[in-house]
Each structure stands twice: as structure tokens, then as C-alpha cells.
Amino acid sequence: MDRRNFLDLLAKGASLGLLLKLSPLGMLEFVRAQSSITPFQKALLVDKAGNPLKLSSLKPHEPYVFAYPFAATPNILVNVDTELAPVDVKMPDGKNYRWTGGVGKSKSIVAYTSICPHAYSYASPNLGAMGYYKPEGNRGPRMVCCAHLSAFDVAKGGEVKGGPAPHALAAVALEYDAARDEAYAVGFLGNPQFDAFFRAQNQALRDLFRTTARAREEVAKATVIPYTEHTKAPTTCPVLG
């Protein structure tokens, strides 16, 4: 890595200590991921009391929700209980990227936007259209949007496994502090399509937040709560793929 790239990473918020701890292979993965991240304001994941969330406290296969990077854009956080390796994710426009896999002590924790890239249905407080489905039989863990049955592979960077979604589900880029067992959301891998989401859900978001400005407030700390506490009406549907 040349000096310009190194300084670039520091400018994006990567700590010098983190970089120095990485192996050559880890450094390569980090550089590849950083080049693909769409950055947003860095936000610490916290519990309902406002304390830093300890990732080891996440129960396996129990989905959690946190808003990021805006007050109205919820994401689903889950411990899939198995190590998830980095993978390359293909996009229809050719802008492929490297998903960095799981984080946490067992590299089993991931987060994805709950906004479906097909028609922008999502895990809203009133109706949980997007949800997590734990592995069953030969099928791995999935995120599924019950609006039109788009299914996404949680273990493969959110790649589409079924339904009409045009591309992979965008993943939250998590920066993990192993010494503290804490994590920060720092941006997204893939295409989260926030502008299209705010246009499509404009009236519904105004009903929830009263104003568009409140819906688009940037999150400085991301409060993590169980999925069942976030939405009044979780949905279930068949899992395709």
C-alpha cells in the first residue's frame, strides 16, 4: 500500500493502531473494503441504556434493529453463530465490491439495511416487511422482504437468492474494537438507495417523524433493540432460494 492510500485510510477514520495490528492478508482485505465503502457519520452501537453495546451479548439468530445513518433508516443486526468469511459481491452495473464478512470475537455478526432494493419496503415500526430467517435444513440464513418475496443470503454479502430484487442487499460496514468488544457503523457496502427510499416512503415517514428533516437526522449513536421491540407487526413469508 502506498503512502497516499495509507493516509486516505487514516482520513476515513481508520486508526493507526488498527492498521498496525492487521496481518498482510488482513491489511489487503481492509484496503479492498475501504475502497468500496460509501461512508457516513461514524456511530457507536449502544444498548437501550446508552452504554456501548457488547457484541458478545447478542443472542444467536435473534435479530436486532438500529437506525443508521438516518433516524428513519433501520438496519438488522444478527449473530449467525458461525464465522462468515469475506466474499466478492457482484452488481448488475459492474460495480462489484468486497464484503468483509462477520465481525466480533467469532466473526459471526453482520448487519444489513432493512430497505429492500426492489420497491423500498422495509422493517418499519408499523410493519416489519424485511426480516431475518435463521438457517433451516440445507438453506443458510436469509433476509427476506415479504412484500414481494425477495430473499438475500446473509452469509454471502446479501446476494439475491430469490424474488425480484435487482441487486444485493446493502451491508452496514462495521468497525470492530476487539479490546472492548464494541462496534461502530461507518458506512455501507453496496447500494443502500437512501434517496429513492425517502422518495418512495415520503408520506409514511412524515406520518412517523412529522417532518422529513427529522426522518433524515443523522445518527451519532446507534441504539440497538430487539427486532420484536422495533416493529408492531412482524411478518413471516416463504423463503425463496
Secondary structure, 3 states (H helix, E strand, C coil): CCHHHHHHHHHCCCCHHHHHHCCHHHHHHHHHHHCCCEEEEEEEEECCCCCECCHHHCCECCCEEEECCECCCEEEEEECCCCCCCEEECCCCCCCEEECCCECCCCCEEEEECCCCCCCCCECCCCECEEEECCECCECCEEEECCCCEEEEHHHCCEEEECCCCCCCCEEEEEEECCCCEEEEEEEECCCCHHHHHHHCHHHHHHHHCCHHHHCCECCEEECEEHHHHCCCECCCCCCC
